[in-house]
Amino acid sequence: MIFTWMHLVVVCFFLAGAAMAVGPLITSFLLAPRARGGDIGLPYECGIRPLGDAWIRFGLNYYIYALLFLAFEVDVLYLLPVAVVYSRFGLDAFFKVLIFLLILALAILFFWAKGVFTWPRRLQ
């Protein structure tokens, strides 16, 4: 294989990308303050010292709701550009988008039947 100047350019770009990825990590390691204790270990609450037990653990259901919201929100987010582009292609594209929406609706019904959307009461 002949090593040309184009290979050199690719290697230089690779090294520059690696330097941009590793450089901030090394710089922050070298320049970051090493102090521990005091207010550094406290959670940040808008500049106000936290009252009581500040390390609250959120329930797993909160994260499941957040992930489901993101999944369905991203699907809905892409519907407008798809509808605008597919409007030129006629009924075939309309039925493809309709099938996508039906699958999305079936996913919601499946999660609803499984009880994912019911928030359990905390036992005390």
Backbone as XML, in Angstrom:
<?xml version="1.0"?>
<chain id="A" units="angstrom">
  <residue number="1" name="MET">
    <atom name="N" x="0.839" y="-1.176" z="0.000"/>
    <atom name="CA" x="0.000" y="0.000" z="0.000"/>
    <atom name="C" x="0.888" y="1.245" z="0.000"/>
  </residue>
  <residue number="2" name="ILE">
    <atom name="N" x="0.531" y="2.189" z="-0.806"/>
    <atom name="CA" x="1.302" y="3.426" z="-0.917"/>
    <atom name="C" x="0.698" y="4.453" z="0.044"/>
  </residue>
  <residue number="3" name="PHE">
    <atom name="N" x="1.552" y="5.047" z="0.846"/>
    <atom name="CA" x="1.118" y="6.048" z="1.815"/>
    <atom name="C" x="1.158" y="7.419" z="1.138"/>
  </residue>
  <residue number="4" name="THR">
    <atom name="N" x="-0.023" y="8.005" z="0.908"/>
    <atom name="CA" x="-0.099" y="9.293" z="0.219"/>
    <atom name="C" x="-0.382" y="10.397" z="1.224"/>
  </residue>
  <residue number="5" name="TRP">
    <atom name="N" x="-0.415" y="11.614" z="0.732"/>
    <atom name="CA" x="-0.702" y="12.758" z="1.600"/>
    <atom name="C" x="-2.140" y="12.699" z="2.101"/>
  </residue>
  <residue number="6" name="MET">
    <atom name="N" x="-3.050" y="12.024" z="1.368"/>
    <atom name="CA" x="-4.430" y="11.887" z="1.839"/>
    <atom name="C" x="-4.491" y="10.992" z="3.076"/>
  </residue>
  <residue number="7" name="HIS">
    <atom name="N" x="-3.671" y="9.975" z="3.110"/>
    <atom name="CA" x="-3.588" y="9.142" z="4.312"/>
    <atom name="C" x="-3.071" y="9.955" z="5.487"/>
  </residue>
  <residue number="8" name="LEU">
    <atom name="N" x="-2.111" y="10.822" z="5.237"/>
    <atom name="CA" x="-1.574" y="11.684" z="6.286"/>
    <atom name="C" x="-2.651" y="12.622" z="6.821"/>
  </residue>
  <residue number="9" name="VAL">
    <atom name="N" x="-3.496" y="13.132" z="5.938"/>
    <atom name="CA" x="-4.587" y="14.014" z="6.363"/>
    <atom name="C" x="-5.569" y="13.251" z="7.249"/>
  </residue>
  <residue number="10" name="VAL">
    <atom name="N" x="-5.906" y="12.030" z="6.869"/>
    <atom name="CA" x="-6.833" y="11.224" z="7.671"/>
    <atom name="C" x="-6.233" y="10.931" z="9.047"/>
  </residue>
  <residue number="11" name="VAL">
    <atom name="N" x="-4.967" y="10.582" z="9.089"/>
    <atom name="CA" x="-4.309" y="10.316" z="10.370"/>
    <atom name="C" x="-4.264" y="11.579" z="11.218"/>
  </residue>
  <residue number="12" name="CYS">
    <atom name="N" x="-3.982" y="12.730" z="10.611"/>
    <atom name="CA" x="-3.958" y="13.998" z="11.359"/>
    <atom name="C" x="-5.325" y="14.334" z="11.920"/>
  </residue>
  <residue number="13" name="PHE">
    <atom name="N" x="-6.390" y="14.124" z="11.132"/>
    <atom name="CA" x="-7.736" y="14.378" z="11.635"/>
    <atom name="C" x="-8.087" y="13.429" z="12.772"/>
  </residue>
  <residue number="14" name="PHE">
    <atom name="N" x="-7.667" y="12.172" z="12.654"/>
    <atom name="CA" x="-7.914" y="11.219" z="13.724"/>
    <atom name="C" x="-7.198" y="11.633" z="15.008"/>
  </residue>
  <residue number="15" name="LEU">
    <atom name="N" x="-5.949" y="12.038" z="14.892"/>
    <atom name="CA" x="-5.201" y="12.476" z="16.069"/>
    <atom name="C" x="-5.789" y="13.752" z="16.664"/>
  </residue>
  <residue number="16" name="ALA">
    <atom name="N" x="-6.234" y="14.672" z="15.801"/>
    <atom name="CA" x="-6.848" y="15.906" z="16.307"/>
    <atom name="C" x="-8.158" y="15.593" z="17.028"/>
  </residue>
  <residue number="17" name="GLY">
    <atom name="N" x="-8.949" y="14.673" z="16.500"/>
    <atom name="CA" x="-10.187" y="14.277" z="17.173"/>
    <atom name="C" x="-9.922" y="13.618" z="18.508"/>
  </residue>
  <residue number="18" name="ALA">
    <atom name="N" x="-8.919" y="12.750" z="18.559"/>
    <atom name="CA" x="-8.561" y="12.105" z="19.823"/>
    <atom name="C" x="-8.059" y="13.138" z="20.836"/>
  </residue>
  <residue number="19" name="ALA">
    <atom name="N" x="-7.281" y="14.128" z="20.358"/>
    <atom name="CA" x="-6.791" y="15.178" z="21.261"/>
    <atom name="C" x="-7.941" y="16.023" z="21.788"/>
  </residue>
  <residue number="20" name="MET">
    <atom name="N" x="-8.932" y="16.288" z="20.941"/>
    <atom name="CA" x="-10.081" y="17.072" z="21.412"/>
    <atom name="C" x="-10.950" y="16.286" z="22.382"/>
  </residue>
  <residue number="21" name="ALA">
    <atom name="N" x="-10.913" y="14.972" z="22.305"/>
    <atom name="CA" x="-11.691" y="14.157" z="23.236"/>
    <atom name="C" x="-10.958" y="13.960" z="24.557"/>
  </residue>
  <residue number="22" name="VAL">
    <atom name="N" x="-9.662" y="13.721" z="24.489"/>
    <atom name="CA" x="-8.879" y="13.415" z="25.689"/>
    <atom name="C" x="-8.335" y="14.678" z="26.346"/>
  </residue>
  <residue number="23" name="GLY">
    <atom name="N" x="-8.098" y="15.717" z="25.566"/>
    <atom name="CA" x="-7.515" y="16.953" z="26.095"/>
    <atom name="C" x="-8.304" y="17.578" z="27.235"/>
  </residue>
  <residue number="24" name="PRO">
    <atom name="N" x="-9.618" y="17.790" z="27.107"/>
    <atom name="CA" x="-10.368" y="18.363" z="28.223"/>
    <atom name="C" x="-10.370" y="17.479" z="29.461"/>
  </residue>
  <residue number="25" name="LEU">
    <atom name="N" x="-10.369" y="16.170" z="29.283"/>
    <atom name="CA" x="-10.321" y="15.284" z="30.454"/>
    <atom name="C" x="-9.015" y="15.440" z="31.220"/>
  </residue>
  <residue number="26" name="ILE">
    <atom name="N" x="-7.915" y="15.472" z="30.501"/>
    <atom name="CA" x="-6.614" y="15.635" z="31.157"/>
    <atom name="C" x="-6.501" y="17.025" z="31.775"/>
  </residue>
  <residue number="27" name="THR">
    <atom name="N" x="-6.965" y="18.058" z="31.052"/>
    <atom name="CA" x="-6.900" y="19.424" z="31.574"/>
    <atom name="C" x="-7.726" y="19.579" z="32.842"/>
  </residue>
  <residue number="28" name="SER">
    <atom name="N" x="-8.930" y="19.031" z="32.853"/>
    <atom name="CA" x="-9.756" y="19.146" z="34.059"/>
    <atom name="C" x="-9.158" y="18.354" z="35.213"/>
  </residue>
  <residue number="29" name="PHE">
    <atom name="N" x="-8.521" y="17.234" z="34.911"/>
    <atom name="CA" x="-7.871" y="16.473" z="35.977"/>
    <atom name="C" x="-6.716" y="17.253" z="36.590"/>
  </residue>
  <residue number="30" name="LEU">
    <atom name="N" x="-5.971" y="17.954" z="35.752"/>
    <atom name="CA" x="-4.818" y="18.709" z="36.250"/>
    <atom name="C" x="-5.216" y="20.013" z="36.930"/>
  </residue>
  <residue number="31" name="LEU">
    <atom name="N" x="-6.261" y="20.670" z="36.459"/>
    <atom name="CA" x="-6.612" y="21.991" z="36.972"/>
    <atom name="C" x="-7.760" y="22.002" z="37.978"/>
  </residue>
  <residue number="32" name="ALA">
    <atom name="N" x="-8.455" y="20.901" z="38.159"/>
    <atom name="CA" x="-9.604" y="20.873" z="39.059"/>
    <atom name="C" x="-9.150" y="21.006" z="40.505"/>
  </residue>
  <residue number="33" name="PRO">
    <atom name="N" x="-9.954" y="21.692" z="41.332"/>
    <atom name="CA" x="-9.589" y="21.812" z="42.752"/>
    <atom name="C" x="-9.682" y="20.462" z="43.449"/>
  </residue>
  <residue number="34" name="ARG">
    <atom name="N" x="-8.815" y="20.270" z="44.396"/>
    <atom name="CA" x="-8.752" y="18.998" z="45.098"/>
    <atom name="C" x="-9.422" y="19.057" z="46.474"/>
  </residue>
  <residue number="35" name="ALA">
    <atom name="N" x="-10.023" y="20.167" z="46.814"/>
    <atom name="CA" x="-10.604" y="20.329" z="48.147"/>
    <atom name="C" x="-11.822" y="19.423" z="48.305"/>
  </residue>
  <residue number="36" name="ARG">
    <atom name="N" x="-11.936" y="18.829" z="49.469"/>
    <atom name="CA" x="-13.083" y="17.998" z="49.803"/>
    <atom name="C" x="-13.690" y="18.543" z="51.088"/>
  </residue>
  <residue number="37" name="GLY">
    <atom name="N" x="-14.963" y="18.265" z="51.283"/>
    <atom name="CA" x="-15.622" y="18.713" z="52.494"/>
    <atom name="C" x="-16.229" y="20.091" z="52.317"/>
  </residue>
  <residue number="38" name="GLY">
    <atom name="N" x="-16.816" y="20.608" z="53.364"/>
    <atom name="CA" x="-17.462" y="21.915" z="53.291"/>
    <atom name="C" x="-18.692" y="21.853" z="52.404"/>
  </residue>
  <residue number="39" name="ASP">
    <atom name="N" x="-18.899" y="22.906" z="51.633"/>
    <atom name="CA" x="-20.068" y="22.970" z="50.767"/>
    <atom name="C" x="-19.856" y="22.277" z="49.423"/>
  </residue>
  <residue number="40" name="ILE">
    <atom name="N" x="-18.656" y="21.800" z="49.150"/>
    <atom name="CA" x="-18.400" y="21.163" z="47.854"/>
    <atom name="C" x="-19.179" y="19.868" z="47.725"/>
  </residue>
  <residue number="41" name="GLY">
    <atom name="N" x="-19.338" y="19.128" z="48.785"/>
    <atom name="CA" x="-20.041" y="17.850" z="48.728"/>
    <atom name="C" x="-21.547" y="17.965" z="48.784"/>
  </residue>
  <residue number="42" name="LEU">
    <atom name="N" x="-22.074" y="19.169" z="49.008"/>
    <atom name="CA" x="-23.521" y="19.339" z="49.117"/>
    <atom name="C" x="-24.164" y="19.417" z="47.730"/>
  </residue>
  <residue number="43" name="PRO">
    <atom name="N" x="-25.389" y="18.939" z="47.615"/>
    <atom name="CA" x="-26.093" y="19.106" z="46.342"/>
    <atom name="C" x="-26.425" y="20.569" z="46.107"/>
  </residue>
  <residue number="44" name="TYR">
    <atom name="N" x="-26.388" y="20.979" z="44.865"/>
    <atom name="CA" x="-26.637" y="22.384" z="44.530"/>
    <atom name="C" x="-28.128" y="22.621" z="44.362"/>
  </residue>
  <residue number="45" name="GLU">
    <atom name="N" x="-28.684" y="23.505" z="45.158"/>
    <atom name="CA" x="-30.105" y="23.838" z="45.103"/>
    <atom name="C" x="-30.260" y="25.343" z="44.966"/>
  </residue>
  <residue number="46" name="CYS">
    <atom name="N" x="-29.939" y="25.889" z="43.836"/>
    <atom name="CA" x="-30.122" y="27.317" z="43.535"/>
    <atom name="C" x="-29.390" y="28.210" z="44.524"/>
  </residue>
  <residue number="47" name="GLY">
    <atom name="N" x="-28.273" y="27.778" z="45.035"/>
    <atom name="CA" x="-27.493" y="28.598" z="45.940"/>
    <atom name="C" x="-27.974" y="28.553" z="47.378"/>
  </residue>
  <residue number="48" name="ILE">
    <atom name="N" x="-28.999" y="27.791" z="47.667"/>
    <atom name="CA" x="-29.547" y="27.693" z="49.021"/>
    <atom name="C" x="-29.100" y="26.370" z="49.625"/>
  </residue>
  <residue number="49" name="ARG">
    <atom name="N" x="-28.685" y="26.415" z="50.879"/>
    <atom name="CA" x="-28.294" y="25.169" z="51.538"/>
    <atom name="C" x="-29.511" y="24.248" z="51.647"/>
  </residue>
  <residue number="50" name="PRO">
    <atom name="N" x="-29.352" y="22.973" z="51.332"/>
    <atom name="CA" x="-30.493" y="22.049" z="51.389"/>
    <atom name="C" x="-30.935" y="21.817" z="52.829"/>
  </residue>
  <residue number="51" name="LEU">
    <atom name="N" x="-32.227" y="21.657" z="52.988"/>
    <atom name="CA" x="-32.798" y="21.401" z="54.305"/>
    <atom name="C" x="-33.157" y="19.929" z="54.411"/>
  </residue>
  <residue number="52" name="GLY">
    <atom name="N" x="-32.859" y="19.328" z="55.523"/>
    <atom name="CA" x="-33.228" y="17.939" z="55.743"/>
    <atom name="C" x="-32.404" y="16.981" z="54.911"/>
  </residue>
  <residue number="53" name="ASP">
    <atom name="N" x="-33.038" y="15.881" z="54.536"/>
    <atom name="CA" x="-32.357" y="14.857" z="53.747"/>
    <atom name="C" x="-32.418" y="15.250" z="52.276"/>
  </residue>
  <residue number="54" name="ALA">
    <atom name="N" x="-31.327" y="15.787" z="51.764"/>
    <atom name="CA" x="-31.317" y="16.297" z="50.399"/>
    <atom name="C" x="-31.143" y="15.193" z="49.370"/>
  </residue>
  <residue number="55" name="TRP">
    <atom name="N" x="-30.659" y="14.039" z="49.769"/>
    <atom name="CA" x="-30.435" y="12.958" z="48.818"/>
    <atom name="C" x="-31.673" y="12.085" z="48.751"/>
  </residue>
  <residue number="56" name="ILE">
    <atom name="N" x="-32.659" y="12.560" z="48.025"/>
    <atom name="CA" x="-33.907" y="11.818" z="47.876"/>
    <atom name="C" x="-33.742" y="10.834" z="46.727"/>
  </residue>
  <residue number="57" name="ARG">
    <atom name="N" x="-34.164" y="9.626" z="46.945"/>
    <atom name="CA" x="-34.127" y="8.644" z="45.875"/>
    <atom name="C" x="-35.489" y="8.635" z="45.197"/>
  </residue>
  <residue number="58" name="PHE">
    <atom name="N" x="-35.455" y="8.874" z="43.895"/>
    <atom name="CA" x="-36.690" y="8.815" z="43.137"/>
    <atom name="C" x="-37.035" y="7.364" z="42.864"/>
  </residue>
  <residue number="59" name="GLY">
    <atom name="N" x="-38.329" y="7.097" z="42.826"/>
    <atom name="CA" x="-38.772" y="5.747" z="42.539"/>
    <atom name="C" x="-38.473" y="5.345" z="41.106"/>
  </residue>
  <residue number="60" name="LEU">
    <atom name="N" x="-38.425" y="4.062" z="40.877"/>
    <atom name="CA" x="-38.149" y="3.537" z="39.552"/>
    <atom name="C" x="-39.246" y="3.922" z="38.568"/>
  </residue>
  <residue number="61" name="ASN">
    <atom name="N" x="-40.457" y="4.077" z="39.054"/>
    <atom name="CA" x="-41.572" y="4.434" z="38.165"/>
    <atom name="C" x="-41.365" y="5.798" z="37.525"/>
  </residue>
  <residue number="62" name="TYR">
    <atom name="N" x="-40.740" y="6.701" z="38.236"/>
    <atom name="CA" x="-40.463" y="8.024" z="37.660"/>
    <atom name="C" x="-39.596" y="7.888" z="36.413"/>
  </residue>
  <residue number="63" name="TYR">
    <atom name="N" x="-38.571" y="7.066" z="36.489"/>
    <atom name="CA" x="-37.669" y="6.892" z="35.351"/>
    <atom name="C" x="-38.361" y="6.157" z="34.205"/>
  </residue>
  <residue number="64" name="ILE">
    <atom name="N" x="-39.236" y="5.208" z="34.537"/>
    <atom name="CA" x="-39.980" y="4.517" z="33.483"/>
    <atom name="C" x="-40.886" y="5.495" z="32.753"/>
  </residue>
  <residue number="65" name="TYR">
    <atom name="N" x="-41.579" y="6.362" z="33.509"/>
    <atom name="CA" x="-42.414" y="7.386" z="32.875"/>
    <atom name="C" x="-41.575" y="8.312" z="31.999"/>
  </residue>
  <residue number="66" name="ALA">
    <atom name="N" x="-40.414" y="8.703" z="32.480"/>
    <atom name="CA" x="-39.562" y="9.609" z="31.706"/>
    <atom name="C" x="-39.092" y="8.943" z="30.414"/>
  </residue>
  <residue number="67" name="LEU">
    <atom name="N" x="-38.690" y="7.690" z="30.482"/>
    <atom name="CA" x="-38.241" y="6.989" z="29.278"/>
    <atom name="C" x="-39.379" y="6.776" z="28.290"/>
  </residue>
  <residue number="68" name="LEU">
    <atom name="N" x="-40.558" y="6.432" z="28.791"/>
    <atom name="CA" x="-41.701" y="6.273" z="27.892"/>
    <atom name="C" x="-42.063" y="7.602" z="27.248"/>
  </residue>
  <residue number="69" name="PHE">
    <atom name="N" x="-42.030" y="8.675" z="28.034"/>
    <atom name="CA" x="-42.327" y="9.988" z="27.469"/>
    <atom name="C" x="-41.341" y="10.338" z="26.366"/>
  </residue>
  <residue number="70" name="LEU">
    <atom name="N" x="-40.057" y="10.117" z="26.613"/>
    <atom name="CA" x="-39.054" y="10.421" z="25.590"/>
    <atom name="C" x="-39.251" y="9.574" z="24.342"/>
  </residue>
  <residue number="71" name="ALA">
    <atom name="N" x="-39.538" y="8.296" z="24.529"/>
    <atom name="CA" x="-39.708" y="7.418" z="23.368"/>
    <atom name="C" x="-40.875" y="7.874" z="22.509"/>
  </residue>
  <residue number="72" name="PHE">
    <atom name="N" x="-42.019" y="8.145" z="23.127"/>
    <atom name="CA" x="-43.188" y="8.548" z="22.347"/>
    <atom name="C" x="-43.065" y="9.986" z="21.862"/>
  </residue>
  <residue number="73" name="GLU">
    <atom name="N" x="-42.389" y="10.836" z="22.599"/>
    <atom name="CA" x="-42.213" y="12.218" z="22.174"/>
    <atom name="C" x="-41.323" y="12.306" z="20.938"/>
  </residue>
  <residue number="74" name="VAL">
    <atom name="N" x="-40.284" y="11.504" z="20.895"/>
    <atom name="CA" x="-39.417" y="11.502" z="19.720"/>
    <atom name="C" x="-40.168" y="10.983" z="18.509"/>
  </residue>
  <residue number="75" name="ASP">
    <atom name="N" x="-41.017" y="9.972" z="18.704"/>
    <atom name="CA" x="-41.826" y="9.484" z="17.585"/>
    <atom name="C" x="-42.746" y="10.566" z="17.054"/>
  </residue>
  <residue number="76" name="VAL">
    <atom name="N" x="-43.400" y="11.278" z="17.943"/>
    <atom name="CA" x="-44.320" y="12.336" z="17.519"/>
    <atom name="C" x="-43.555" y="13.509" z="16.915"/>
  </residue>
  <residue number="77" name="LEU">
    <atom name="N" x="-42.354" y="13.756" z="17.402"/>
    <atom name="CA" x="-41.537" y="14.846" z="16.884"/>
    <atom name="C" x="-41.221" y="14.659" z="15.406"/>
  </residue>
  <residue number="78" name="TYR">
    <atom name="N" x="-41.019" y="13.419" z="14.991"/>
    <atom name="CA" x="-40.680" y="13.150" z="13.597"/>
    <atom name="C" x="-41.907" y="13.043" z="12.701"/>
  </residue>
  <residue number="79" name="LEU">
    <atom name="N" x="-43.091" y="13.094" z="13.258"/>
    <atom name="CA" x="-44.290" y="12.954" z="12.419"/>
    <atom name="C" x="-44.513" y="14.155" z="11.514"/>
  </residue>
  <residue number="80" name="LEU">
    <atom name="N" x="-44.241" y="15.361" z="11.962"/>
    <atom name="CA" x="-44.481" y="16.535" z="11.131"/>
    <atom name="C" x="-43.563" y="16.567" z="9.903"/>
  </residue>
  <residue number="81" name="PRO">
    <atom name="N" x="-42.250" y="16.401" z="10.042"/>
    <atom name="CA" x="-41.427" y="16.385" z="8.828"/>
    <atom name="C" x="-41.775" y="15.232" z="7.890"/>
  </residue>
  <residue number="82" name="VAL">
    <atom name="N" x="-42.107" y="14.079" z="8.460"/>
    <atom name="CA" x="-42.484" y="12.947" z="7.615"/>
    <atom name="C" x="-43.769" y="13.254" z="6.873"/>
  </residue>
  <residue number="83" name="ALA">
    <atom name="N" x="-44.728" y="13.858" z="7.547"/>
    <atom name="CA" x="-45.989" y="14.194" z="6.896"/>
    <atom name="C" x="-45.786" y="15.229" z="5.784"/>
  </residue>
  <residue number="84" name="VAL">
    <atom name="N" x="-44.899" y="16.179" z="6.025"/>
    <atom name="CA" x="-44.650" y="17.198" z="5.000"/>
    <atom name="C" x="-43.985" y="16.580" z="3.777"/>
  </residue>
  <residue number="85" name="VAL">
    <atom name="N" x="-43.008" y="15.719" z="3.991"/>
    <atom name="CA" x="-42.303" y="15.109" z="2.862"/>
    <atom name="C" x="-43.188" y="14.089" z="2.160"/>
  </residue>
  <residue number="86" name="TYR">
    <atom name="N" x="-43.915" y="13.275" z="2.942"/>
    <atom name="CA" x="-44.727" y="12.223" z="2.340"/>
    <atom name="C" x="-45.994" y="12.760" z="1.685"/>
  </residue>
  <residue number="87" name="SER">
    <atom name="N" x="-46.341" y="14.014" z="1.935"/>
    <atom name="CA" x="-47.566" y="14.550" z="1.321"/>
    <atom name="C" x="-47.449" y="14.597" z="-0.198"/>
  </residue>
  <residue number="88" name="ARG">
    <atom name="N" x="-46.239" y="14.589" z="-0.717"/>
    <atom name="CA" x="-46.035" y="14.609" z="-2.167"/>
    <atom name="C" x="-46.206" y="13.243" z="-2.803"/>
  </residue>
  <residue number="89" name="PHE">
    <atom name="N" x="-46.160" y="12.179" z="-2.012"/>
    <atom name="CA" x="-46.125" y="10.838" z="-2.574"/>
    <atom name="C" x="-47.477" y="10.148" z="-2.641"/>
  </residue>
  <residue number="90" name="GLY">
    <atom name="N" x="-48.526" y="10.782" z="-2.176"/>
    <atom name="CA" x="-49.873" y="10.227" z="-2.340"/>
    <atom name="C" x="-50.300" y="9.284" z="-1.235"/>
  </residue>
  <residue number="91" name="LEU">
    <atom name="N" x="-51.249" y="8.403" z="-1.611"/>
    <atom name="CA" x="-51.878" y="7.535" z="-0.619"/>
    <atom name="C" x="-50.951" y="6.439" z="-0.108"/>
  </residue>
  <residue number="92" name="ASP">
    <atom name="N" x="-50.000" y="6.006" z="-0.882"/>
    <atom name="CA" x="-49.077" y="4.971" z="-0.428"/>
    <atom name="C" x="-48.313" y="5.442" z="0.809"/>
  </residue>
  <residue number="93" name="ALA">
    <atom name="N" x="-47.802" y="6.644" z="0.767"/>
    <atom name="CA" x="-47.081" y="7.201" z="1.913"/>
    <atom name="C" x="-48.034" y="7.437" z="3.079"/>
  </residue>
  <residue number="94" name="PHE">
    <atom name="N" x="-49.267" y="7.840" z="2.783"/>
    <atom name="CA" x="-50.249" y="8.056" z="3.847"/>
    <atom name="C" x="-50.500" y="6.770" z="4.614"/>
  </residue>
  <residue number="95" name="PHE">
    <atom name="N" x="-50.625" y="5.671" z="3.904"/>
    <atom name="CA" x="-50.876" y="4.404" z="4.578"/>
    <atom name="C" x="-49.651" y="3.922" z="5.352"/>
  </residue>
  <residue number="96" name="LYS">
    <atom name="N" x="-48.468" y="4.243" z="4.896"/>
    <atom name="CA" x="-47.266" y="3.900" z="5.653"/>
    <atom name="C" x="-47.221" y="4.652" z="6.983"/>
  </residue>
  <residue number="97" name="VAL">
    <atom name="N" x="-47.539" y="5.939" z="6.939"/>
    <atom name="CA" x="-47.571" y="6.727" z="8.180"/>
    <atom name="C" x="-48.707" y="6.244" z="9.077"/>
  </residue>
  <residue number="98" name="LEU">
    <atom name="N" x="-49.831" y="5.868" z="8.484"/>
    <atom name="CA" x="-50.957" y="5.350" z="9.261"/>
    <atom name="C" x="-50.583" y="4.043" z="9.955"/>
  </residue>
  <residue number="99" name="ILE">
    <atom name="N" x="-49.848" y="3.168" z="9.282"/>
    <atom name="CA" x="-49.393" y="1.921" z="9.902"/>
    <atom name="C" x="-48.449" y="2.226" z="11.059"/>
  </residue>
  <residue number="100" name="PHE">
    <atom name="N" x="-47.566" y="3.206" z="10.877"/>
    <atom name="CA" x="-46.672" y="3.609" z="11.966"/>
    <atom name="C" x="-47.464" y="4.104" z="13.172"/>
  </residue>
  <residue number="101" name="LEU">
    <atom name="N" x="-48.484" y="4.914" z="12.928"/>
    <atom name="CA" x="-49.298" y="5.427" z="14.033"/>
    <atom name="C" x="-50.083" y="4.313" z="14.710"/>
  </residue>
  <residue number="102" name="LEU">
    <atom name="N" x="-50.552" y="3.349" z="13.939"/>
    <atom name="CA" x="-51.272" y="2.227" z="14.543"/>
    <atom name="C" x="-50.345" y="1.383" z="15.417"/>
  </residue>
  <residue number="103" name="ILE">
    <atom name="N" x="-49.121" y="1.172" z="14.978"/>
    <atom name="CA" x="-48.152" y="0.434" z="15.807"/>
    <atom name="C" x="-47.849" y="1.215" z="17.080"/>
  </residue>
  <residue number="104" name="LEU">
    <atom name="N" x="-47.734" y="2.519" z="16.959"/>
    <atom name="CA" x="-47.503" y="3.363" z="18.141"/>
    <atom name="C" x="-48.688" y="3.285" z="19.103"/>
  </residue>
  <residue number="105" name="ALA">
    <atom name="N" x="-49.903" y="3.319" z="18.559"/>
    <atom name="CA" x="-51.099" y="3.204" z="19.404"/>
    <atom name="C" x="-51.165" y="1.834" z="20.065"/>
  </residue>
  <residue number="106" name="LEU">
    <atom name="N" x="-50.807" y="0.784" z="19.343"/>
    <atom name="CA" x="-50.790" y="-0.553" z="19.938"/>
    <atom name="C" x="-49.752" y="-0.647" z="21.053"/>
  </residue>
  <residue number="107" name="ALA">
    <atom name="N" x="-48.627" y="0.030" z="20.889"/>
    <atom name="CA" x="-47.618" y="0.032" z="21.957"/>
    <atom name="C" x="-48.160" y="0.714" z="23.203"/>
  </residue>
  <residue number="108" name="ILE">
    <atom name="N" x="-48.864" y="1.813" z="23.011"/>
    <atom name="CA" x="-49.455" y="2.508" z="24.165"/>
    <atom name="C" x="-50.498" y="1.621" z="24.844"/>
  </residue>
  <residue number="109" name="LEU">
    <atom name="N" x="-51.343" y="0.962" z="24.055"/>
    <atom name="CA" x="-52.347" y="0.065" z="24.635"/>
    <atom name="C" x="-51.687" y="-1.112" z="25.358"/>
  </residue>
  <residue number="110" name="PHE">
    <atom name="N" x="-50.609" y="-1.625" z="24.810"/>
    <atom name="CA" x="-49.882" y="-2.718" z="25.460"/>
    <atom name="C" x="-49.323" y="-2.278" z="26.806"/>
  </residue>
  <residue number="111" name="PHE">
    <atom name="N" x="-48.692" y="-1.093" z="26.850"/>
    <atom name="CA" x="-48.166" y="-0.597" z="28.118"/>
    <atom name="C" x="-49.288" y="-0.318" z="29.118"/>
  </residue>
  <residue number="112" name="TRP">
    <atom name="N" x="-50.403" y="0.169" z="28.617"/>
    <atom name="CA" x="-51.549" y="0.442" z="29.485"/>
    <atom name="C" x="-52.087" y="-0.863" z="30.069"/>
  </residue>
  <residue number="113" name="ALA">
    <atom name="N" x="-52.204" y="-1.916" z="29.241"/>
    <atom name="CA" x="-52.691" y="-3.205" z="29.715"/>
    <atom name="C" x="-51.728" y="-3.841" z="30.717"/>
  </residue>
  <residue number="114" name="LYS">
    <atom name="N" x="-50.442" y="-3.604" z="30.549"/>
    <atom name="CA" x="-49.458" y="-4.142" z="31.485"/>
    <atom name="C" x="-49.449" y="-3.394" z="32.811"/>
  </residue>
  <residue number="115" name="GLY">
    <atom name="N" x="-50.115" y="-2.236" z="32.864"/>
    <atom name="CA" x="-50.167" y="-1.460" z="34.104"/>
    <atom name="C" x="-48.996" y="-0.535" z="34.299"/>
  </residue>
  <residue number="116" name="VAL">
    <atom name="N" x="-48.297" y="-0.189" z="33.220"/>
    <atom name="CA" x="-47.145" y="0.692" z="33.334"/>
    <atom name="C" x="-47.571" y="2.100" z="33.710"/>
  </residue>
  <residue number="117" name="PHE">
    <atom name="N" x="-48.746" y="2.520" z="33.268"/>
    <atom name="CA" x="-49.183" y="3.890" z="33.501"/>
    <atom name="C" x="-49.872" y="4.090" z="34.850"/>
  </residue>
  <residue number="118" name="THR">
    <atom name="N" x="-49.994" y="3.055" z="35.655"/>
    <atom name="CA" x="-50.581" y="3.218" z="36.985"/>
    <atom name="C" x="-49.464" y="3.459" z="37.987"/>
  </residue>
  <residue number="119" name="TRP">
    <atom name="N" x="-49.600" y="4.527" z="38.708"/>
    <atom name="CA" x="-48.576" y="4.915" z="39.683"/>
    <atom name="C" x="-48.889" y="4.199" z="41.004"/>
  </residue>
  <residue number="120" name="PRO">
    <atom name="N" x="-47.990" y="3.320" z="41.471"/>
    <atom name="CA" x="-48.290" y="2.599" z="42.719"/>
    <atom name="C" x="-48.179" y="3.533" z="43.913"/>
  </residue>
  <residue number="121" name="ARG">
    <atom name="N" x="-49.028" y="3.283" z="44.890"/>
    <atom name="CA" x="-48.984" y="4.076" z="46.114"/>
    <atom name="C" x="-47.844" y="3.571" z="46.990"/>
  </residue>
  <residue number="122" name="ARG">
    <atom name="N" x="-47.185" y="4.503" z="47.633"/>
    <atom name="CA" x="-46.066" y="4.146" z="48.500"/>
    <atom name="C" x="-46.626" y="3.650" z="49.839"/>
  </residue>
  <residue number="123" name="LEU">
    <atom name="N" x="-46.161" y="2.492" z="50.266"/>
    <atom name="CA" x="-46.566" y="1.956" z="51.554"/>
    <atom name="C" x="-45.707" y="2.568" z="52.651"/>
  </residue>
  <residue number="124" name="GLN">
    <atom name="N" x="-46.361" y="2.980" z="53.716"/>
    <atom name="CA" x="-45.605" y="3.591" z="54.805"/>
    <atom name="C" x="-45.782" y="2.823" z="56.082"/>
  </residue>
</chain>
